[in-house]
Amino acid sequence: MNVKIKKRFSKKIIRIEGSGEIKEILLKEDFLNQKNALVQICFRGEDASGIIEFPQEEIKDLIKELKPKLKLLKGTKVMKFKK
C-alpha cells in the first residue's frame, strides 16, 4: 500500500509519501450514536506507519464504486516484493 499526502505548512506545500502493508482493519463503533462509526485501516512499513480513518458514509460510497469493478477481476493473487 502506498500513501501520498500533500499538506500545507507555513505557506508551502509539503508532500509526504510512505508505503507499507495493511496490518489490521478495525471497526470503531459508538453504541449510542451509530452514525459515528469509523473504519480504521492500520498500516506499517519500514519508514512509515499510520492509521487511515473512514467514516461510515465514505466506506459505503467506496464499496458502491468498487463493487461493479471487482466483477472484472477473474482472480486475484497477492504478491509481496522486498525492496
N, C-alpha and C positions, 0 to 999 in steps of 0.2 A: 504494500500500500504506500502510495506517495501522498504527502500533504504539502500543499503550496499555499502560503499565506502572504497577503500584502497588508501592511499596517502603516498608518500614518504616525510618524514620530517626529515631533518638533519641526513641522513644515517640510519634512522629507518623507518619501515613501520607502519603506524597508521591505524587502522580500525575504521570506524565510521558507526554506524547503527542508523536508525531512522524510525519511522513509522507515518503514518497519513492518512488522507482522501484527495482525489483529490477534490479541491475546484473549480478550474477553468481551462479551456483549452483555450489558446489564440493563435490566428494566427497573427504573426507579419510579415507584408509584406513590401517589398520595391518596390514601383511602378516603379522606374527607372530600377531596376535590379531584375527581378522576380526570378532568381536563388538563391538569398539570403534570401528567405522566411524562417521563423522559426516557429515551433510549440512549444509553451511553455506550460508545464503542471505544474500548481501551486498546491502544497500540504501543508497541515498544520496538525500538531498533537500536543500532549501535550508538548513534549520535542523537537520537530523538525519541521522545516518548510523550504520550499525552492522552487526553480523553476528548472525544468529539460527542457533543450532546445534541440530540434532535428532539424537538417537541413532537408530541403525538401526531399533530396535523401534518407536519413535514414528512414523517415516516409514511403516513397514509398516502400522501401525494407521490412520494418516491416509489412506493410499491405499485401504485396505479400506473406510473410511467414505465416502470421496468417490466411488469408482468407480460405485456404483449411482446416485448423484445426478447424475453427469455425463451419463448417458443421457437425462436430462430436457431437457438443453440441445440444441436442434437445431443451432444455430450460435453462434459467438462472434465478437465484434468488439472489438478493443482500442481504447479511446478515451482520449486524453490531453488533460487540461484544464490551462490555465495559470491560476494564481490571481491 
